[in-house]
Amino acid sequence: MSLAGKTLFVTGASRGIGLAIALRAAQDGANVVIAAKTDTPHPRLPGTIHTAAVEIERVGGKALPVVCDIRFEDQVVAAVERGVNRFGGIDVCVNNASAISLTGTLDTDLKRFDLMHQINARGTWLVSKACIPHLKRAVNPHVLMLSPPLDMAAKWFQGHTAYTMAKFGMSMCVLGMAAEFACDGIAFNALWPRTGVATSAIQNVLAGEEGLRHCRRPDILADAAYLVFNKPAKRFTGNFLIDDTFLAENGITDFDRYRVDPRKNLMPDYFVPDWMPPPKGVSLDAVS
């Protein structure tokens, strides 16, 4: 397996999961278009498109940092064109950018509602649309959404209906586009973590510094995404994958190495269906 010479277009790749996926591909010598908003340092968030580019090139990849707010069509189209002009095409599209607000209906203002839907559902649809003409010319084209399985249990909506609607919108793109572009040989898949992942969202929005210790590192999603991109696109499409289950199916057995702190129980993530338990031998409890 290798992504050498392949070109990835990754949204939200200046930090966190998006950057981890980009770095894993870059180790093979892949090209990465870093499409994100952070051009200058943020007071609370680490990394910019420029620091990400340095990291990608340090591990052996080639990087093109592009300021891109996926809410705006002109910026998305321009970012895709710059990537194609620089690297000759696009082989993989990663829809990672996302907005979150775990607020109830009465506590969610319309501005926040619109932001989540513009980035999560609409942005994913728009970026995919812009990349598809170029993916049609790729040898083994993949589109990956960092989004959950479509489990319509009320518990996933209760308490944050607006966010769930927006996040599931990303997954509905997988469901529809996998069928729509099957004849073109473009794979559309979704990947989602079983546990919390140590990112700025966990630290600043959900659980603070202590919460990070109950998470797995972004590397688990990077390793899973790498395996997805090396699958034959014509045969591996329309899947809703949970990170550890998918890795276990592909021969990975050591999951403790992904823990931030093995002494802590892992924090279950949202949206993991009850009918998708951890792989055999894998526990979310602290390592004794």
C-alpha positions in Angstrom: 0.0 0.0 0.0 1.2 3.5 -0.8 -0.1 7.0 -1.4 3.1 8.1 -3.0 2.4 10.8 -5.6 -1.3 10.9 -4.8 -2.9 14.3 -4.1 -5.2 14.8 -1.1 -7.6 17.8 -0.7 -8.2 18.0 3.0 -10.6 20.5 4.7 -9.8 21.6 8.2 -6.2 20.3 7.9 -4.4 22.9 9.9 -4.8 20.9 13.1 -6.4 17.9 14.7 -7.8 15.0 12.8 -7.4 16.6 9.4 -3.7 17.3 10.0 -3.2 13.7 11.3 -4.7 12.2 8.2 -2.6 14.5 6.0 0.6 13.6 7.9 0.0 9.9 7.5 -0.4 10.2 3.8 2.6 12.5 3.6 4.8 9.8 5.0 4.3 8.0 1.7 5.3 11.1 -0.2 1.7 12.3 -0.9 0.8 15.8 -1.9 -1.7 17.6 0.4 -3.8 20.7 -0.3 -4.4 22.1 3.1 -7.8 23.9 2.8 -8.6 25.7 6.0 -9.4 29.1 7.4 -6.5 29.6 9.8 -4.0 31.8 8.1 -2.6 33.5 11.3 -2.3 32.0 14.8 -5.5 31.7 16.8 -5.4 32.7 20.5 -7.0 29.4 21.6 -6.3 26.9 18.8 -2.9 25.5 17.7 -1.6 25.6 14.2 -2.2 27.3 10.9 -2.2 26.2 7.3 1.4 27.3 7.2 2.6 25.3 10.2 0.7 22.3 8.9 2.5 22.7 5.6 5.9 22.7 7.4 4.9 19.5 9.2 3.7 17.7 6.1 6.9 18.5 4.2 9.0 17.5 7.2 7.7 13.9 7.0 8.2 13.7 3.2 5.1 15.1 1.6 4.4 18.1 -0.5 2.0 20.8 0.8 -0.1 23.6 -0.7 -1.6 25.7 2.1 -4.7 27.5 0.9 -7.0 29.8 2.9 -10.5 28.4 2.3 -13.8 28.9 4.1 -15.9 26.1 2.7 -19.1 28.2 3.2 -18.2 30.1 0.1 -18.3 28.6 -3.3 -15.7 30.9 -4.9 -13.2 30.0 -2.3 -13.8 26.3 -2.6 -13.6 26.3 -6.4 -10.4 28.4 -6.3 -8.8 26.1 -3.7 -9.5 23.0 -5.8 -8.2 24.7 -9.0 -5.0 25.7 -7.2 -4.5 22.2 -6.0 -5.0 20.8 -9.5 -2.7 23.4 -11.1 0.0 22.6 -8.6 -0.2 18.8 -8.4 -2.0 17.8 -11.7 -5.2 16.4 -10.2 -7.0 15.2 -7.1 -7.0 11.6 -5.9 -8.6 11.9 -2.5 -11.0 14.3 -1.0 -11.3 14.4 2.8 -14.3 16.3 4.3 -13.1 16.9 7.8 -14.1 20.5 8.5 -17.0 20.7 11.0 -18.7 23.0 13.4 -20.3 21.9 16.7 -22.6 23.3 19.3 -24.2 20.7 21.7 -27.1 23.0 22.6 -30.8 22.4 22.8 -33.3 24.0 20.5 -34.1 27.0 22.7 -30.4 27.7 23.4 -29.3 27.5 19.7 -29.5 30.8 18.0 -30.0 30.9 14.2 -26.5 32.2 13.6 -25.0 29.0 15.2 -27.6 26.8 13.4 -26.7 28.3 10.1 -22.9 27.9 10.8 -23.2 24.2 11.5 -25.3 23.5 8.5 -23.2 25.7 6.2 -20.0 23.9 7.2 -21.1 20.4 8.0 -23.8 19.5 5.4 -23.6 22.2 2.8 -19.8 22.5 2.9 -19.3 18.8 2.6 -21.6 18.7 -0.4 -19.9 21.7 -2.0 -16.3 20.5 -1.6 -17.3 17.0 -2.9 -19.0 18.6 -5.9 -16.0 20.7 -6.7 -13.6 17.7 -6.5 -15.7 15.1 -8.3 -14.8 16.2 -11.9 -11.1 15.8 -11.0 -11.7 12.5 -9.1 -13.3 11.1 -12.2 -9.9 11.2 -13.8 -8.0 9.6 -10.9 -6.9 6.0 -10.8 -8.4 5.1 -7.4 -10.5 8.0 -6.3 -11.8 8.3 -2.7 -14.0 10.8 -0.8 -14.0 10.4 2.9 -16.4 12.1 5.3 -15.5 12.4 9.0 -19.1 11.7 9.9 -21.2 9.0 11.8 -23.4 6.1 10.9 -26.9 7.1 10.1 -28.6 5.7 13.3 -32.0 7.4 13.7 -32.3 6.8 17.4 -33.9 9.7 19.3 -31.1 9.8 21.8 -28.7 11.2 19.2 -31.0 14.1 18.5 -32.2 14.8 22.1 -30.3 17.8 23.5 -28.7 18.9 20.3 -31.1 18.5 17.4 -29.5 21.2 15.3 -26.0 19.7 15.5 -27.1 16.2 14.8 -29.1 17.3 11.7 -26.0 19.1 10.4 -23.6 16.2 11.2 -25.9 13.6 9.7 -26.1 15.8 6.6 -22.5 14.8 6.0 -23.4 11.1 6.2 -26.3 11.6 3.9 -23.8 12.8 1.3 -22.1 9.4 1.6 -25.3 7.5 1.3 -26.4 9.4 -1.8 -23.1 10.1 -3.6 -21.9 6.5 -3.2 -24.8 5.4 -5.3 -24.8 8.4 -7.6 -21.2 8.0 -8.7 -20.8 4.3 -8.5 -20.5 4.0 -12.2 -17.7 6.5 -12.2 -15.7 4.4 -9.7 -15.5 7.1 -7.0 -15.7 5.7 -3.5 -17.6 7.6 -0.8 -17.2 6.4 2.7 -17.7 7.7 6.3 -15.3 7.3 9.2 -16.2 7.9 12.8 -14.4 7.4 16.2 -15.7 5.1 18.8 -14.2 7.3 21.6 -13.4 10.9 22.1 -10.4 12.1 20.1 -7.8 14.4 21.6 -8.5 17.6 19.6 -9.2 21.3 20.4 -12.9 20.6 20.3 -12.6 18.2 23.2 -10.3 20.6 25.1 -12.1 23.9 24.5 -15.8 22.9 23.9 -16.6 19.6 25.5 -14.4 18.3 28.3 -11.3 20.5 29.0 -7.8 19.3 29.8 -9.0 16.4 31.9 -11.2 15.2 29.1 -8.2 14.8 26.8 -6.8 12.1 29.1 -9.9 10.0 28.4 -9.4 10.2 24.6 -7.6 8.4 21.9 -5.1 10.3 19.8 -6.0 11.4 16.2 -3.6 8.8 14.9 -6.2 6.2 15.1 -8.4 8.0 12.5 -5.3 8.7 10.4 -4.4 5.0 10.3 -8.0 4.0 9.5 -8.2 6.7 6.7 -4.9 5.5 5.2 -6.4 2.0 4.9 -9.6 3.4 3.3 -7.6 5.3 0.7 -5.7 2.1 -0.3 -8.9 0.1 -0.8 -10.2 -0.4 -4.4 -12.6 2.4 -4.9 -14.9 0.6 -7.2 -15.6 -2.1 -4.6 -15.2 -0.3 -1.3 -17.8 2.4 -1.2 -20.9 3.4 0.8 -19.5 2.2 4.1 -20.0 3.8 7.5 -16.9 2.8 9.5 -16.1 2.9 13.2 -12.3 3.4 13.6 -11.3 0.5 15.8 -13.7 -2.0 14.2 -12.4 -1.2 10.8 -8.8 -1.4 11.9 -9.4 -4.7 13.7 -10.9 -6.1 10.5 -7.6 -5.1 8.8 -5.4 -6.9 11.2 -4.7 -4.2 13.9 -4.7 -5.6 17.4 -2.9 -3.1 19.6 -5.3 -0.2 20.4 -3.8 0.8 23.7 -1.1 2.7 21.8 -3.7 5.2 20.7 -4.7 6.2 24.2 -3.7 9.5 25.6 -3.5 8.1 29.1 -3.9 4.3 29.5 -4.7 4.8 33.2 -8.0 6.5 32.3 -11.3 5.0 31.0 -12.0 6.1 27.4 -14.8 8.5 26.8 -17.4 7.1 24.3 -18.2 9.4 21.4 -21.6 10.4 20.2 -23.5 8.6 17.4 -21.9 5.1 17.8 -24.9 2.7 17.3 -25.6 0.1 20.0 -25.3 -2.5 17.3 -21.7 -1.6 16.6 -19.8 -2.8 19.7 -16.0 -2.7 20.1 -14.0 -5.4 18.3 -13.3 -8.6 20.2 -10.7 -8.0 22.9 -11.0 -4.2 22.9 -12.1 -2.4 26.0 -12.8 1.2 26.8 -11.8 0.7 30.4 -8.5 1.8 31.8 -5.5 -0.4 31.3 -4.7 -2.1 34.6 
